[in-house]
Amino acid sequence: MKDGFIKVAAGTPAIRVADCTYNAARIIALAREADAAGVRLLVLPELCITGYTCGDLFLQQTLLSGALSALARILEETAELDLLLLPGLPFPFGSKLYNCAAVCHKGKLLGLVPKTHIPNYGEFYERRHFASGAGLCETAAPFGYAVPLSANQLFACRALPAFTFGVEICEDLWVPDAPSSLLCREGAAVIANLSASDEVIGKAEYRRLLVCTQSGRLVCGYLYADAGEGESTTDMVFSGHSLIAQNGALLAEHAPFSQGLCIAEFDVLCLASERRRMTTYPQRQGGCQTVFFDMELRPCALSRRVSASPFVPEGDAERAERCELILRMQATGLATRMQATHCAQAVIGVSGGLDSTLALLVAARTLDLLSLPRKNLVAVTMPCFGTTRRTRTNAHRLAQALGATLREIDITAAVAQHFKDIGHDPALHDTTFENCQARERTQVLMDIANQVNGLVIGTGDLSELALGWATYNGDHMSMYGVNASVPKTLVRHLVRYAADIAEDALRTTLLDVLDTPVSPELLPAKDGEISQVTEDLVGPYALHDFFLYYALRWAFPPEKILRLAESAFAGVYDSETIRKWLQNFYRRFFRQQFKRSCLPDGPKIGSVTLSPRGDWRMPSDASAALWLAWAEQK
């Protein structure tokens, strides 16, 4: 349960219809297996103590007494396990019979949750036996102590309040007003669903969609345990199709007609943070009672795979589709701005590097979108002290392949004159030496844009903005930044996608751009090769993009990001290397906010962006002390 991770499971025991003693033994065995795997919450199918398909046997006192005796045995034999166990059983109360979930923990019954929506259509005839638990708010004492009997109850961990769960049963999920909506509004981060959903053609796909959608709509973890082997096949077949989803994403799934445990981890602190971020998430209205339980907080080993590239889809087809969409979004944003400003030309400083290549590709698409000739794309290369033959050649070839107007303006003499004007020693390769070149290039681009009535298109990407890896009022400034919310790891894939669909001449150049080290080329080349490699100075962009995603999108603390990074980059970077660059990330992110506070406009592409007018508003003089303190406690 460290960092908010809770290991959960949906279990499908093999049962015998109406054999409560046998079923209890299978449930106990499954609970012990789950406990050995580190599971803290195990949800079992609807009515699994008796079997869902008992029919009119549910009206037999022998079965009802047997179910209660089986529950007592389950409680007794799982008392030493520190896990929450939720089996289902029929429970008589007053003059009615209820289809209930029994919430069990360390030998005690915490509460009974009755099913609210009782289906009576098609193959279902539950109203023949069961009453709805809607509005029921009673106290039962099946084992000599009082427990709540109500659909409107929550179960909360005292040591980790974010671990609060509610229960609904099968059909409750399939109706428009699912109880889980109220339960989540009142504070449930996790919904446990005990189900007996029969299998018919097409139902598995719909069931999966339903569980994922509900978890996303309610910003919760959804745990769906389905009945399977042993249920009567007189008229139906049950497949044990169990599912675990969190906030719209499927974490784990038991394929239909499989048994045993389906295990995953919920991140309840992540869910709590996301709900706070969504200001439209409803406030509590006091519609549920809460039952508290004590559970020891133990480290939770992660079984989930943590992607090292959270901004980049992993499947080839999905990645290609995403890249095409992003390029269209960028081009549409730029086209709208060009139309609004009555500018018919786009001016781009082209270095032969990744970012300017992507901006050039986007601008070319934009002109096509506006039915303007490609010659209206003014590609300006401005060689100086650090420019290499390789990047200069690629800049030329890109412009030619795209049909752009190429202009080369050597700024060496202008920068040397500026050094002389301000009294700077050109042999001193410091920040002044580098930034003078960047600002000279920006001045040239702005003046050319005035000449041709065009817009200067910014090339800087999201990763550079996060780290402040830009010259203030130099490459930091433009008239529209098409790459402003595209992280470096995604820039690479966008250029790769463009290469995949390009003709031979352009493809060859794009592939060489991809193979070129990322560099601002502001320091003199060594033997004609790039001497200034960005990632040697600020750290690997793969790590920084990972840090950026989890720090901004999910507001994770640095200790949690470190843990996830160690999992994602195992075998690539050791813990100390990750820790070093994570500290650097936070230092730079806080110190460089002043550059982000005055960014040019640019289109939002993904869920993480740093526009001061939109997603990220932060004072430029904020302290990083709290975010860096964790490093001293290693």
Buried (B, 14 or more C-beta within 10 A) or exposed (E): BEBBBBBBBBBBBBBBBBBBEBBBBBBBEBBBBBBEBBBBBBBBBBBBBBBBBBBEBBEEEEBBEBBBBBBBBBBEBBEEBEBBBBBBBBBBBEEEBBBBBBBBBBEEBBBBBBBBBBBEEEEBEBEEBBBBBEEBEBEBEBEEEEBBBBBBBBBBBEEBBBBBBBBBBBBBBBEEEBBBBBBBBBBBBBBBBBBBBBBEEEBBEEBBEBBBEBBBBBBBBBBBBBBBBBBBEEEBEBBBBBBBBBBBEBBBBBEBEBBBBBBBBBBBBBBBBBBEEEEEEEEEEEEBEBBEBEBEEEEBEBEBEBBBBBBBBEEEEEBBEBBBEBBEBBBBBBBBBBEEEEBBBBBBBBBBBBBBBBBBBBBBBBBEBBEBEBEBBBBBBBBBBBBBEBBBBBBBBBBBBBEBBBBBBEBBEBBBEBBEEEEBEEEEBEEBBBBBBBBBBBBBBBEBBEEBEBBBBBBBBBBBBBBBBBBBBBBBBBBBBBBBBBBBBBBBBBBBBBBEEBEEEBBBBBBBBBEBBBBBBBBEBEEEEBBBEBBEEBBBBBBBBBBBBBBBBBBBBBBBBBBBBBBBBEEEBEBEBBBBBBBBBBBBBBBBBEBBBEBBBBBBBBEBBBBBEEBBEEEBEEEBEEBBEBBEEE
